[in-house]
Amino acid sequence: MPKSSESFSIIDARRWFKDRCSMGVNGSPLRGPGIICSIYLILVVIGIISSTGISIYQLFKNENTSKLKLMLFTALSLGWSIIALYFMYTACYICNGIRGFALLFVLGIVVNFIMLLFFKETLSQMLLMYKNKNIK
């Protein structure tokens, strides 16, 4: 971890990676998400919206799932997704999109495994909804 006078939060990629952006013609770094990072970030936002929408739909339409478990699953899933989105944006901002993606991929496997352990029944009910094609 590079020493810096700035203090970043633990979910900020600038705390974990050094800035790898090249210098532009005027001497300032060329930063910001590029094309690939922008596409990935847009897909993450679409995934957040769709998974939250499906969870809210299930909250009102599905009688088999515990409402408390579904709300807790939705809140934890939404929280993890927002943290992942922020982390990837800051990683892309300092030109470390691949490293950020790799770290997030490993952390995502761990987080999703833990969520599967606690919410296996809720997730199976969500998958059952797709198999029965109950979405109208």
Secondary structure by P-SEA (a helix, b strand, c coil): ccccccccccccccccccccccccccccccccccaaaaaaaaaaaaaaaaaaaaaaaaacccccccaaaaaaaaaaaaaaaaaaaaaaaaaaaacaaaaaaaaaaaaaaaaaaaaaaacaaaaaaaaaaaaacccc
